[in-house]
């Protein structure tokens, strides 16, 4: 796929050990994501990691938030340093940025946009878990912020395969280029 890589960044989102462990077939997404990361590094495309996490006691979690509120007690007692660690199969290299977000979208509660601006990024390539969570929310927000978006369909996963399929084939193409890893690296 012909692309200008000077304004591009690869986002590796929510590929944290605890989150990866919830997938039935985590090895396939980890392997594909590792290849995407290797390709980006070889092309000098910045790799930016996005993790979800909270301060001790999870003061950022509102009980009004249906997704996070139900787990507030669990989050409050959790070792966040461990929870926020990127899975070792795709861990950041020295000097690569890790952004902590406080909600589903990679932008919400994080300094991602500041980092992207500093790098001169106008095109983001998305990978992550889950397709119906961070990938969907980040795609929507990035589109509203006028980023060019590419989604690597086989570097995203969801607990519900049908939801993943519908999003990558019917919803995302309205706002992003949806490609396979093989197409992106060609």
C-alpha positions as CSV (number, residue, x, y, z in Angstrom):
1,X,0.0,0.0,0.0
2,X,1.6,3.3,-1.1
3,X,1.7,5.8,1.7
4,X,3.5,8.8,2.9
5,X,5.1,7.7,6.2
6,X,6.5,11.0,7.3
7,X,3.2,12.1,8.9
8,X,2.1,8.7,10.1
9,X,2.1,6.9,13.5
10,X,1.1,3.4,14.5
11,X,-1.1,3.2,17.6
12,X,-1.0,0.0,19.6
13,X,-4.0,0.4,21.9
14,X,-5.0,-1.5,25.0
15,X,-2.8,-4.5,24.3
16,X,-2.2,-5.0,28.0
17,X,-1.6,-8.4,29.5
18,X,-4.9,-8.4,31.4
19,X,-6.9,-7.4,28.4
20,X,-5.2,-9.7,26.0
21,X,-5.9,-12.6,28.4
22,X,-9.6,-12.1,27.9
23,X,-9.4,-13.1,24.2
24,X,-9.9,-16.7,23.2
25,X,-7.2,-16.5,20.5
26,X,-4.7,-13.9,21.7
27,X,-1.7,-15.4,19.9
28,X,-3.0,-14.4,16.4
29,X,-3.5,-10.7,17.3
30,X,-0.2,-10.6,19.2
31,X,1.6,-12.1,16.2
32,X,0.0,-9.8,13.7
33,X,0.5,-6.7,15.9
34,X,4.2,-7.6,16.5
35,X,4.6,-7.7,12.6
36,X,2.9,-4.3,12.3
37,X,5.2,-2.9,14.9
38,X,8.3,-4.3,13.2
39,X,7.2,-2.9,9.9
40,X,6.5,0.6,11.4
41,X,9.9,0.6,13.1
42,X,11.7,-0.5,9.9
43,X,9.9,2.4,8.0
44,X,10.7,4.9,10.8
45,X,7.0,5.3,11.6
46,X,6.6,6.2,15.3
47,X,4.9,3.5,17.4
48,X,2.8,5.0,20.1
49,X,1.3,2.8,22.8
50,X,-2.0,3.6,24.5
51,X,-3.0,1.9,27.7
52,X,-6.0,2.4,29.9
53,X,-5.4,3.0,33.6
54,X,-6.3,4.9,36.7
55,X,-4.7,6.4,39.8
56,X,-4.7,4.5,43.1
57,X,-8.3,4.2,44.2
58,X,-9.6,5.0,40.7
59,X,-10.8,8.5,41.4
60,X,-11.3,9.0,37.6
61,X,-14.0,6.3,37.5
62,X,-17.5,7.7,37.9
63,X,-20.4,5.4,38.9
64,X,-22.4,7.1,36.2
65,X,-20.1,5.5,33.6
66,X,-21.7,2.2,32.6
67,X,-18.5,0.6,31.3
68,X,-16.1,1.6,34.0
69,X,-18.4,2.3,36.9
70,X,-19.4,-1.4,37.4
71,X,-15.7,-2.2,37.9
72,X,-14.8,0.8,40.1
73,X,-14.2,-1.4,43.2
74,X,-12.1,-3.8,41.2
75,X,-10.1,-1.0,39.6
76,X,-9.7,0.8,42.9
77,X,-8.0,-2.3,44.5
78,X,-5.9,-3.3,41.5
79,X,-2.2,-2.8,41.0
80,X,-2.4,-0.3,38.2
81,X,1.3,-0.6,37.3
82,X,0.8,-4.3,36.6
83,X,-2.6,-3.8,34.8
84,X,-1.2,-1.1,32.5
85,X,1.9,-3.1,31.3
86,X,1.8,-3.8,27.6
87,X,1.9,-7.5,26.8
88,X,5.6,-8.6,26.5
89,X,5.1,-9.9,23.0
90,X,4.5,-6.4,21.7
91,X,6.3,-4.3,24.4
92,X,7.6,-0.8,23.6
93,X,11.2,-0.3,22.6
94,X,13.3,2.2,24.4
95,X,12.2,5.7,23.5
96,X,8.7,4.8,22.3
97,X,5.9,6.7,23.9
98,X,3.2,5.2,26.1
99,X,0.1,7.3,26.6
100,X,-2.3,6.6,29.5
101,X,-6.0,7.2,28.8
102,X,-8.8,7.3,31.3
103,X,-11.7,6.2,29.1
104,X,-12.4,4.1,26.0
105,X,-11.1,6.5,23.3
106,X,-7.3,6.8,23.1
107,X,-7.8,10.6,23.2
108,X,-10.0,10.9,26.2
109,X,-8.1,11.8,29.4
110,X,-4.7,11.4,27.7
111,X,-2.1,13.6,26.1
112,X,-2.2,11.6,22.8
113,X,-3.2,14.6,20.7
114,X,-0.2,16.6,22.1
115,X,2.2,13.8,21.2
116,X,0.7,13.4,17.7
117,X,1.0,17.2,17.1
118,X,4.6,17.1,18.3
119,X,5.4,14.4,15.8
120,X,3.6,16.2,13.0
121,X,1.2,13.2,12.6
122,X,-1.9,13.6,10.5
123,X,-2.4,9.9,9.7
124,X,-2.9,7.3,12.3
125,X,-2.8,3.5,11.8
126,X,-4.9,1.7,14.5
127,X,-4.4,-1.6,16.1
128,X,-6.0,-2.8,19.4
129,X,-8.3,-4.6,21.7
130,X,-11.2,-4.3,21.4
131,X,-12.6,-3.4,18.1
132,X,-15.9,-2.3,19.6
133,X,-14.2,-0.4,22.4
134,X,-10.9,1.5,21.9
135,X,-10.8,1.1,18.1
136,X,-14.4,2.3,17.5
137,X,-14.1,5.2,20.0
138,X,-10.7,6.3,18.7
139,X,-11.8,6.1,15.1
140,X,-14.9,8.2,15.8
141,X,-12.9,10.9,17.7
142,X,-10.0,10.9,15.3
143,X,-12.4,11.4,12.4
144,X,-14.0,14.3,14.1
145,X,-10.4,15.7,14.7
146,X,-9.7,15.4,10.9
147,X,-7.0,12.7,11.1
148,X,-6.5,10.3,8.2
149,X,-7.2,6.9,9.6
150,X,-6.1,3.4,8.6
151,X,-7.3,0.4,10.6
152,X,-5.4,-2.9,10.4
153,X,-8.4,-5.3,10.6
154,X,-6.4,-8.3,11.5
155,X,-4.5,-6.4,14.2
156,X,-7.7,-5.7,16.0
157,X,-9.8,-8.1,18.0
158,X,-13.0,-8.2,19.9
159,X,-14.7,-10.7,22.3
160,X,-17.5,-10.9,19.7
161,X,-16.3,-11.9,16.3
162,X,-19.5,-10.8,14.6
163,X,-19.2,-7.3,16.1
164,X,-15.6,-7.2,14.8
165,X,-16.7,-8.2,11.3
166,X,-19.6,-5.7,11.2
167,X,-17.4,-2.9,12.4
168,X,-14.5,-3.6,10.0
169,X,-16.6,-4.3,6.9
170,X,-19.6,-2.0,7.3
171,X,-19.0,0.8,9.9
172,X,-15.3,1.7,9.8
173,X,-15.0,2.1,6.0
174,X,-17.2,5.3,6.4
175,X,-14.4,7.0,8.2
176,X,-11.2,5.0,7.7
177,X,-9.3,2.8,5.2
178,X,-9.7,-0.7,6.5
179,X,-6.9,-3.0,5.4
180,X,-5.1,-6.2,6.4
181,X,-1.6,-6.2,7.7
182,X,-0.4,-7.8,4.5
183,X,-1.9,-4.9,2.5
184,X,-0.4,-2.3,4.8
185,X,3.1,-3.8,4.6
186,X,3.1,-4.5,0.9
